[in-house]
Amino acid sequence: MSSPKRILLIIGGGIAAYKCLELIRRLKERGHHVRAIMTEAAHQFVTPLSVGALTNERVLTDLFNLDEEREIGHIRLARDSDLIVVAPATADLIARMAGGHADNLATAVLLASDKPVLVAPAMNPAMWLKPATKRNVIQLKADGIRFVGPAIGEMAERGEAGPGRLVEVPELIEAIERIFEPGGQRDHVLAGRHVVVTSGPTHEPIDPVRYLANRSSGKQGFELAAAARELGARVTLITGPVSLPEPQGVDIVRIKTAAEMLEAVRAALPADVAVFAAAVADWRVDSPQTEKIKKAEGKSAPTLALTENTDILKTIAHEGALRPRLVIGFAAETQDVVAYAKKKLKSKRADWIIANDVSPSSGVMGGENNTVHLITASGVDSWPEMSKAKVARKIMERAAGELLAKRTAAE
Ligand SMILES: Cc1cc2nc3c(=O)[nH]c(=O)nc-3n(C[C@H](O)[C@H](O)[C@H](O)COP(=O)(O)O)c2cc1C
């Protein structure tokens, strides 16, 4: 449990507003001070009387209310808290925040505040999945606003399900308190940055039902995407066929072949950081058959002629004006890991290579842990074995530091 904090809760006008009563109770139980602003629309869903009784504070709504303004004032309200939580955040409120509006007390306080803001969206899946909402969320994330949820599940409307539910209160509290943990405040070191991550294997077709693939599980790439998101970046994750839960708040592009992956990376540029963690097939079948290859008695086994795939890391590292500022490759080797990785750094013109041993005895392919060496122009940094999530976090924090150093050097 974190030490008591001053939390300003902005309640939007959505059907999930009733859950904020439970949220206030639990936050108060944990010793936090809670003050609430309700939008006009929120009054249709919960009463200021309930909210005020639970917060034990006057509930504020009106930007132009002289009494309220005299009592605390919207600018002071914006500054006098440790965190602003918007829950439930309606599609409309998210849109007004993204647009920098200040047309009521809630939006005026949000615009005037320099405090961390946590947004918990709640809306119908169709609203959440609309390009307009997606654009607004991407913009807010790039501005350093944190999000929790939405959760996926049944909606209040009968028969509707999908992403858009307000996260449950315990998850909301966990997200709130995580911000107050050591390091939580500097979490958003990649805010305003675009990070592209490639992940997983590629499938190179032999015929409509068969393909060449490898054992990559995609776990390290997915962790990299999640870590970059947690640090505030806008993230595009380009993944080959894998069955892993999707990291929240990340744009996912699903591809099958190496050629499609290259195309998707190019389409995702410009980016500040590109991490090539995918296990891209080096070769594809020269001429995949359009019909299933049949075996027949007396007929000899088919021979597969292979053609080399374009090297995605090398191509993007040589991209000219569109080259990401930090190009990070992965080297998966089964022997002489560091020596190969050093060669790769030069031959591909990558800024960093993350080398890992993927021999079967290492358990890396498909496993939870990884032991990596970070190879840069200035040397080799060998990290102890740790979870793929930790490796990802360390790489992304280091990338944020590198971007900052590059910017400072350029100034
Ligand atoms: C019954 C009802 C339920 C609603 N639920 C939601 C909701 O869950 N999420 C949402 O984004 N908007 C919802 N709306 C629409 C918002 O109330 C509306 O966009 C309003 O302008 C939001 O105002 P606010 O963002 O200032 O609170 C609902 C509207 C009605 C009539």
The ligand as an SDF file (V2000), in Angstrom:
LIG
                    3D

 31 33  0  0  0  0  0  0  0  0999 V2000
  -27.7420    5.7820  -20.8580 C   0  0  0  0  0  0  0  0  0  0  0  0
  -26.4580    6.3680  -21.3840 C   0  0  0  0  0  0  0  0  0  0  0  0
  -25.2830    5.7280  -21.1360 C   0  0  0  0  0  0  0  0  0  0  0  0
  -24.0740    6.2380  -21.6210 C   0  0  0  0  0  0  0  0  0  0  0  0
  -22.9060    5.5670  -21.3580 N   0  0  0  0  0  0  0  0  0  0  0  0
  -21.7680    6.0310  -21.8820 C   0  0  0  0  0  0  0  0  0  0  0  0
  -20.5540    5.3220  -21.6580 C   0  0  0  0  0  0  0  0  0  0  0  0
  -20.5030    4.2930  -20.9900 O   0  0  0  0  0  0  0  0  0  0  0  0
  -19.4310    5.8010  -22.2180 N   0  0  0  0  0  0  0  0  0  0  0  0
  -19.4050    6.9310  -22.9820 C   0  0  0  0  0  0  0  0  0  0  0  0
  -18.3520    7.2910  -23.4850 O   0  0  0  0  0  0  0  0  0  0  0  0
  -20.5460    7.6490  -23.1760 N   0  0  0  0  0  0  0  0  0  0  0  0
  -21.7120    7.2220  -22.6500 C   0  0  0  0  0  0  0  0  0  0  0  0
  -22.8540    7.9290  -22.8720 N   0  0  0  0  0  0  0  0  0  0  0  0
  -22.7960    9.1930  -23.6110 C   0  0  0  0  0  0  0  0  0  0  0  0
  -22.2890   10.3150  -22.7150 C   0  0  0  0  0  0  0  0  0  0  0  0
  -23.1280   10.4610  -21.5750 O   0  0  0  0  0  0  0  0  0  0  0  0
  -22.2080   11.6140  -23.4840 C   0  0  0  0  0  0  0  0  0  0  0  0
  -21.2610   11.4940  -24.5350 O   0  0  0  0  0  0  0  0  0  0  0  0
  -21.8500   12.8010  -22.6180 C   0  0  0  0  0  0  0  0  0  0  0  0
  -21.7630   13.9520  -23.4390 O   0  0  0  0  0  0  0  0  0  0  0  0
  -20.5460   12.6070  -21.8920 C   0  0  0  0  0  0  0  0  0  0  0  0
  -20.2560   13.7590  -21.1420 O   0  0  0  0  0  0  0  0  0  0  0  0
  -18.9740   13.8860  -20.2390 P   0  0  0  0  0  0  0  0  0  0  0  0
  -17.8580   13.3150  -21.0160 O   0  0  0  0  0  0  0  0  0  0  0  0
  -18.8220   15.3520  -19.9980 O   0  0  0  0  0  0  0  0  0  0  0  0
  -19.2270   13.1630  -18.9710 O   0  0  0  0  0  0  0  0  0  0  0  0
  -24.0670    7.4450  -22.3680 C   0  0  0  0  0  0  0  0  0  0  0  0
  -25.2750    8.0990  -22.5990 C   0  0  0  0  0  0  0  0  0  0  0  0
  -26.4620    7.5730  -22.1210 C   0  0  0  0  0  0  0  0  0  0  0  0
  -27.7420    8.3070  -22.3990 C   0  0  0  0  0  0  0  0  0  0  0  0
  1  2  1  0
  2  3  1  0
  2 30  2  0
  3  4  2  0
  4  5  1  0
  4 28  1  0
  5  6  2  0
  6  7  1  0
  6 13  1  0
  7  8  2  0
  7  9  1  0
  9 10  1  0
 10 11  2  0
 10 12  1  0
 12 13  2  0
 13 14  1  0
 14 15  1  0
 14 28  1  0
 15 16  1  0
 16 17  1  0
 16 18  1  0
 18 19  1  0
 18 20  1  0
 20 21  1  0
 20 22  1  0
 22 23  1  0
 23 24  1  0
 24 25  2  0
 24 26  1  0
 24 27  1  0
 28 29  2  0
 29 30  1  0
 30 31  1  0
M  END
$$$$
